[in-house]
């Protein structure tokens, strides 16, 4: 979001943190039937939100009512619904990417005690077999998503909410050999997650109330090689680029437990809305991992040699307190001016840092009729250091050897010991953060139309990066929090609220994102490249989106989304006389082709007594545009696609509501 890494976006479910503390991203996923509404706050958010610089996604789940209601839905797509890519390539294995999916969802809600005690529950089963165009491989996943919510109005002053959710993922990797995938890569995974939350709100008076919430998150991930003798992950270097068998082969057992207690006191006094809050937590993370051998094969570059890397077993465990305090005030200076200010203090015991982030905001009703608003905000936004970074820095490392004249597809041979490698965290580990300011204007036209223009400027500091350091016979992969970056973006928006049977939302963004690298890697071996400031990996200069819905006669509804964006940048990589990788020109000096996609849905619904049946047809990338998401980066033939987004695909479904 606006130049920040994808690990810097926060997710909240009914006020509780829904962020995976190990690698960031969403911790618990829900059936769409469980979601009542959501919002994305991209910047300028108040002091009550912390840990992230890239925006906050707030999700509110659905509650039961006095009336009993239910929902059953089924959606389906298979390979016959998928079109061939618009262009064929010499290394293409499949004429189209395998894609078969089943979605079965159900929900019920109602009252245990009318006006007092309500419930709402969902359960969803997903089965998918998905593959790629350039490899004979599929990933077979069975997923179960469940949630339950209980609302209890104890009195006019006290309200309780109990919420629970679970995710179960069972993944089987079915990998067949091709020139770039080693059959030893086969590994199955099980991923089980659980979230529990208890909320209570107490009203002291018309101007003072307290919100309390306790939440618990549990995550367990297990990966087991199908073949216990599997031992090789292969990187093959060619003039056209580097090919890999995928993630390293390993057996893995990871556990994460997180407890959170939040207390928020809100006080409305005269022209002030004051809020004080505390967020206390405890995080425990552990990992046991046995990593198979990794090999680097250089024969296609003209060097008849390979490197073999052998890893020591990994055993990691860390736990500690985490917490924050904040205060904020929304001060109505007059009927036309509102001034927001506040501050937040955050602490992570595992990292050992304490950080302060101030926030300021101003909104002005220019014309006094609530139709024209000018606003501005500025603040510092601290980024959570996710547990994966600390785990990587504690890995023991291993040894590597060189094999001269290797044989076979997997570069077999007897290795001559060359040296050792290890991992470490360098420097004093300052916390990553972003200083952001933005200014904008919005205008309401008539009753239904709204236009807006906004500019955002962001400066990123202490970003996490990986360095390769050679100290004699030891190679170090050192992690430091010393990266820098900038983002400048201009947003133009237009919206029409639902009236006269249709609605629309459109936006255009021009932006530039620069920095020293948008990702943090663990093990690059000979492919480690020096960090350099340039256009970021995620930069898209132009982005245009439009979406809308139109209610037609006879129960038909048509909706759609169109998206156009500049292609992602990429670097051209070659080798110097010592066979070490170097950038050919500036990092990210090239771009992939522009991307665009048109997705549409047609629904038809009919009422049958007290029930409603809806039939659905959905189409994704209807123009079958070739949306390239990865290309070859070698000096010879760079830019040739190695991965695509979805080709034109259809999905059908039916929904039954009662």
DRENPAKE-507117 format. One record per residue (C-alpha): x, y, z. Coordinates in steps of 0.2 Angstrom, whole numbers, plus 5000, padded with zeros to 4 digits. Each point is the difference from the previous one (the first is absolute). Layout:
BEGIN
XYZ...
//
This chain:
BEGIN
500050005000500850174994501849944999500049895016500549824999498649875001500649965017499550175006498149994998498949975016498549895001498750015014498449895003498750095011501550105007501149855004501749994991499949874985501850014995501149854999501450045013501249894991500050064982498750145000498549984988498349945006500049875014498249944999498949994984498150015000498649954989499350154991498349965009500850045016500550184995498850145003501150154994501850054998501050164997501850034995500850155008501550034989500950145010499750145013499249875012499850055018501149965015498949855005500749914985501849945001501449884994499850044982500450134987499149934985498250025005498749915011498649894994498650005012498749864999498449985009499249835001498149974999498949985015498449905002498250095001498449955008499549924983500749834996501050014983501149884990501049994985500749864989501250034985501049904988501250064987501049904987501350024986501149874991501349994987498750004986499550185006501850064997500650084984501749974992501250145003499950134985501949964996500949844999501849985006501449874995500249955019498149995003499649835007498150025002498950084987499150085015500250005018499049865009498750085011498649905008499150065016498549975011499350125013498649945011499450135013498650005013499450135014498750015013499550135012498650045012499550035018500249895015499150145011499150134989500750175003501449935012501049864993500449974981501149884991500849994982501049864993500949964984500949854992500849994983500949864991501250034986500949884989501250054986501249934988501050144993501650004989501050104988500450024982501849975000500149845011499149835002499550035017498450025010499750055018498549915008499350095015498549965011499450155011498850025014499550175007498850015015499450145011498850035014499350165008499050035015499350175005499350035018499150165005500249985019499250175004499950174992501750035007500949844996500249904984501049854997500749924984500849834999500849954983501049854994500749944984501149864993500949964984500649834994501149984985500649844993501150014985500749874989501450054987499949894985501650044990500549914984501850034994500350134986501750084996499950125015499149905013500849875010498849855005500850005017499050175003498449905005499550065018498350005008499350135012498850025014499550175007498850015015499550175007498850065014499450175006499050045015499450175006498950065014499450185000499150115013499450184999499450095015499150175000500350115015499150144994499450094984501850074998501149865007500249814995501349875001500349864987501049845005500649864989501049845003500649904985501049844998500849944984500849834997500949944984500849844996500849954984500849844995500949954984500649834996500949944985499049864991501749914997501050005016501649984990499650164990501650115001500250124986499450174995500750054984500550174993500549994982500950154993499950044981500350154989498150034999499850005019499949895016498849865002499649915016499149855006499050115012500150025019501449905008499549835006499849985018499049935015499350135010499050035016499550185005498950065014499450175004499050065015499450185003499050075015499350184999499150115012499350174994499250135011499350164992499150145009499150134990499450175008498950134991500250175008499450164992500950014983501249865004499949814996501549935011500649824999501249925011500649824997501249865005500449844990500949875010500649834992501149855002500849914985500849834999500749934984501049844997500749904985500849844997500749974982501049884991500650074983500549904985501650034990499950154987501149994984500550144988500349934982501150124989500349884985498850094988501150165003501649924994500749965017500049815003499750015018498750005014499950055018499249895013499350085016499649895016499050085014500049975018498449965009499050165006499350015017499350175005498950065014499650175006498750085011499750175008498850145005499450134987498950155003499550174996499250165008499150134990499050165003499150104987498850154999498850054986499750185004498650094991500750184999498450064992498549934990501250004985501749955007500549845008501849985007500749825004501549975010500849865010501549895003500449825002501449905009500449834995501149865007500649834995501049905013500749884988500750144989500450115016499450164992498850145006499450124987498950165000498950054985499050175000498550034989499250164994498450034989498950154995498450004990499150164994498350024993500450134988498250064995499149965016498749894992500949835002500449994981501850054999501449945011501850035001501149895011501849975005500949885011501849965005500749875012501349875003499549814998501049875009500149834991499949845009501649894999499349844996500749845008500649934984501450135000500649955017499949824996501050014984501450105010500249855012500249864988501649915002500549994982501049864992501449954988500350014981501149904988500450024982499749854987501150004984499249924985498349965008498949874992498249974998498550125000500350035019501850054998500649845010501949985005501249995014500250175008501750085005499750105016500150194997499450095015498550035012498550125000499050075014498650135004500150155012499150165004501150154998500050175008498950065014498349954992499050165000498249984997499450034982498850154998499250124987499850195001498550044990499050164996498550024988498850134994498449994991498350074995498349924997498550084992498249935001499050034984498250005002499449865011500949854993501650054992501750035008501750044993501750015009501850044998501449965012501950005001501049895011501950015004500849865010501849975006500549835006501449975012500949865008499349874987500549825002501349954988501249854996501950024997501349874994501650025009501549894997501349985015501349884994499349834999498350055007498650084991498850105011498250044995499750155011498450085004500050195004498650135002500950144990499050014984499250164994498650034988498750144994498350004992499150144991498249974994498650104993498249935001498550064991498349915005498250014994498549915007498249994998499049935015498649874996498550094992498949974985500549825000501950034998501650055008501850024995501850035007501550064990501750055004501750054992501750005009501650064994501549955011501849975002500849885013501950005002501149915012501349875003499049844999498249965004500349825007501049925013500949844994500849865010501249904989500650064983501749914999500950054984498550104994500250135014500050184992500550165008498650115006499850164991498750145000498850004985498249984994499349875012499449824995498250055003499950164991498650034988500050184992498250004994498649915008498250024995498549915007498150014997498649895008498250005000498349915001498350024991498449935006499049944985498249954998499449825003501249975015501650024990501550095007501650034990501650065008501850024995501850065003501350064987501850035005501550074990501750025007501850034994501149845000501149965014501850044999501449874999501950005000501249924986501349905009501649944992501749935007501750085001501749924997499949915017498349934995499250115014498350084996499950184995498650124994500150044982499550185001499050075015499049895011498249984994500550094984498749904990498149975001498949864996498550044988498550105007498749905008498150014999498549895005498150014998499049895012498149995000498649925009498249964994498749955013498249954999498949985015498349945003498950005016499249845005498850035015501250055014501649954991501050074986501049904986501450094991501049934985501750084997501250004985501750085003501450044987501850055004501150094988498749994986501150084987501349865003501350135002501849935002500450065018501849965003500549995018501849934998501350004986501749944997501450125006501549934992501150104988499549904986498149994996499550115015498250045001499349834994498549965011500249865013498350025009498350074996498550065009498449914997499449984982498250034996499149895012498149975004499249955016498249955003499049995017498449995009499450085016498549965011499550125013498649975013
//
